[in-house]
Amino acid sequence: MSRDRGSISGAKSYGEAGEFWDSHDLDEVWDRTKPVDLDVDLQTEKFLFSVESELAHRIQALARSRGVSSETLVNLWLQEHVAAAGPP
């Protein structure tokens, strides 16, 4: 772990940091924190496609039975289908 960022936990590894935060709350050390500037640049794009209502309900039920979101299930199926189709 980088020591140049400062560490409230004093941990020498991510494991030690995890153990510290498993047993401490931020409100215990709030006075030792400082504001930081943070830039987040998400490069994710989403495309929306229409799906017939009955099909959407079936997909939701299948996803629920498999313990995943409908979005995850549809993406997995589409990846498999597109890969099987070969190059465009």
Order of alpha helices (4+ residues) and beta strands (2+ residues): alpha-alpha-alpha-alpha
